[in-house]
């Protein structure tokens, strides 16, 4: 993070420090301080003090998929959230459920507009001329988000199936709240998901890796990997993309970051990053998620030049 002047008061006097926070592991950020005395030094001395602070700074964490500067900006975002004294899930604007629902459903082809989605979810009014199936998908998406937002338990089959059930209930989805029973192909993708017989085993592997990466992987990288692995297994007959995006946000909030909206206007970039993940490189998708986070919460994240 960018160095800053910190003031502390002891014994009736103010004392000043040059400070910075440094991520030393995926789960730890340390603050480093350089004592300045009882007065702020003149600007001309700051370059020398910055160099001294740099010498005291421990070795920085090297992320797997994200650039060091991106990680620093994400740390600034986390610091901004902490300064608000609010939980990460409470940071987004009040219309987050509406905008998230609209964009996540629109990526999958739901034709409801943002305004129609707001009428349904906020005003309780069903717009004229829309299909019941499309309306239910919107209502279900908000319900599933509220479930994920409040969920505190471990990620496992029961949790995953409950998310999919909340997304698919009262719709034409053939299997609701259970894994698929037949092999599938993904429209427009060269990736072939594993056969239905292997889905339970593959998903247990996804859950295990998510738990194992808690102390080894940056929260954004961990959330992005979870999204991509769920999407690759494609465990359900319907709703896989929407489930993956909900779990992405659950993992971000668990990692002390706010939830993100993957906007339909960026659908091409989203799918391109997913295809690169299918080919073995999850870095583009992790960086895509990080950019969306930093853009959407720029008022909390320090802009760097």
N, C-alpha and C positions, 0 to 999 in steps of 0.2 A: 504494500500500500504506500501511498504518497506520505513522506514524513510530515509531521505537524508539530506545532508548539502546544505542549500540555502544561496547564497550570495546576499546582497543588498548593494547598494552604496548610501550614503547620505552625503551631505556636504563635498565631497571629500574624504570620508573614507569608507572602506569596513566593513560591519557588517555581522555576520554569525548567522544563525538560524538552529536548527534541526527541520525538517518539515516532515509531512506526510499528505497524503490525505485520508479521511475516508468517505465512503458512509454512509450517515445517513438516506436516503430514496431511493426509486427506481429512483428518478429523481434528487437527490442532493448529491454532493460530496463536503465536506468541507475540507479546509486545516487547519491543526493545527500546530502552530509554537512555538518553545522554544528558547528564545534569548540566544545566546552563547557568545556574545561579539565581539571584533574586531579581535580575533584570533580563529582558529579552535582548539578545545581542544585536548589533547593527547588521543590516542586510549584507554588508561587505564580508562579514565573517561566516555567513551561512554556507558557502561552498566548502570551506574547510571543515565545518561542523558536519555537513552531509557526508563527507568522506570518512570522518571519524565514526559516525554512526554506521556507515556501511561496513567498516572493519569489525564492528561489534555485532553485526547482524549474523545470525546463524545461517547455515546452509538452507536454501529454500527448497521446498518440495518440488520435484519435477513431475508434472502430470503426464499421464500416458497418452492422452488424446488431445488435450487442449494446450494452447500456447501459454507460456508463463505470463504474458501481459494480460491475456484473457482471464487467467486465474486470479491475478491481482485485482482486476475490475470486478470479478465475482465476489472477491473478499470485501471490496468496498461496498458492494450491494448488501452483503450480509451485515456489515457494520452499520449501514444505513437503516436496515430493518431493526437491528438491536437498539439503535438510538430512538426508534419510535416506541419501544416498549410493547410491541404487539407480536403475536404469533405470525409466522410467515403466511399461513392460510388466511389471515385477516388483513393482509397488506393490499391485495388487489382491490380495485374500485368495486362499488356495489353491483355494477352490471356485469361483473365477471361471469357468473353462471349463464347469462344470456349470450354474451359474446363467445364464450367457450363452446356452448351448445351449438350455436349457429355455425361456427367455423368447423368444429369437429364433424358435425353431421353433413355440412356442405362438401367437405372433402370426400365423403362417401357418396355424394350425389343427391342428398336430400334437397329439394327445391325451395324450401321455406326461406324467405328473406330474413334479414336481421330484424326488420320491423315486425314481421309476422311472428317471429320467435319471441320477441318481447311481448307482444299482445298475449300470446299463450302463457308464458311463464310469469309475467308480472301482473298483467291485467286479468288473467283468467278468461280471456275472450278467444274463441276459436275463429280465425279469419275465414271469411266466406270462400268457398271453392277449393279448399285444400283437402287432401285425402286424409282419412283417419289414421292410416299407417304413418304418414309423415308427422302428423300432430303427436302421435304416441311416441315416436322416436325422440321428439324434442322434450316432451314431458319426462320420458324415461332418462334422458341424458342429465337433466337437472337432478333427478332423484339419485342417479348413480354417482354424480359429483358430490352430493351431500353425504352419501354413504362413505365414499372414499375420503372425503375431507375429514370426517370424524373417526375414521378407522384407526385403531391403535394396536391391533394385534399383529401377528406374524403373517408374512406373505406365504400363502399355501393354496392348495387346490380349493378348499372351501371358500376362501376369500375371493379367489379369481372367479370361480363359478357364480358367486353371489353378485359380483360386479356385472358379469355378462347377463345374468338373469334380470337384473334391474334395468339393463339397457334393452332387453328384448321382450319383456313381458307384454302381453296384450298386442303383440305384433304377429306377423305371419312367419317369424323365425321358427323352423321346425323343431330344433332342440334348444330349450331354454334352461340355462343353469347347469349344463353338463357338457362334457367334451364331445367333439364330433365323432361320428361313427363310420365315416367314409373318407376316402382320400379326396383331396381338393387341389385345385390350381388357383393361382392368384392372377386375376385379369391384368394384362399389360405388363406382367413381370416374367422374367425367365427363371425365377426361383421356384423350386418345387418343394413345398412343405413335406415333412416326414409323413409316412402313412399313419392312418388313424390308430393302428395298433401300437404305435410307438409314442403317441402323444402323452400319455400319463408319465412315462419314463423321461421323455424330453423335458416336460414341464417341471418335474422334480429336480432335474439338473439345473434348470433356470432358477428355481427357488434357492437351491444350494449355493449357486454362484453369487446370487444377490446377497445372501447372508455373508458369504466368505469375503466379499469385496468391501464390506463396511469400513474396515480399517486400512484398506490398501488403495482405494480408488476415490477420486474427487467426487463429491455429491452429484454434480452435473453429468460427469462421465458415467457414474453408476446408474443414474436415472435413464440416461440415453441407452446404455447397454441393456437395461431391463426392457425398455420399449422395443428395441430391435430384436431381442431374443424371443419375446412373446409374439411379435409380428412374424418372425421366421417360422416358429412352430405352428402358428395359425391354429390354435387349439379348438376353435369353435366353428360351427357352421355359418355363423353370421356375427358381426360386431367386433371382429378381431382388431381392426384399426382403432375403433373407439375405445375398446378395453385398453389397448396399449397406450393411448394418449392419456387416459385416466390414471393408469399406473405410473406413467411418466411424472404426472403432477403429484401423485401420492409420494413418490420417491423424492421429488424435489423438496416438498414440504418437510418430509422426514429428515432431509439433509439441511434444514434450516434456510431454505430458499423459497421464494414465492412460486406459486403455480404459473404456468406459461400458456399462452394461446398460440397454437400453430395455425396461422391464418390461411384461409382457403386461397387467398391471392398468392401465397407462396407455395401452392400445391406442387408445382413442377419441381421446385428446389427440394421440397420435402421428399417427393418420390425419388428424385435423383440420389439424395443422400441415403435413402433406404436401400436402393439398388447397390450402392457402393458397400453398404453394410452386408448385404447378402453375398457380395463377392469377397468378403473378408476384411473390409476396412470400415470400422465403426467411427473413425475419426471425423469424417465429414458430417455425420448426423450429430455427434456431440457438439461440434463447433456451430452447427446450425441452431441447435437448442440454446447454446450460450448466447448467440447473437440475438435471438428473439427475446431472451430474458433481459439482456442489457438494453435493448431498444425499448422494451415495454416498461422497464423500471429505471429509465435514464435519470429520473429525478432523485433516485437513491444511489446510483452508481456514478463514481467520479469519471468524468470524461477525460481521456488522455490524448495528448497530441504527439 
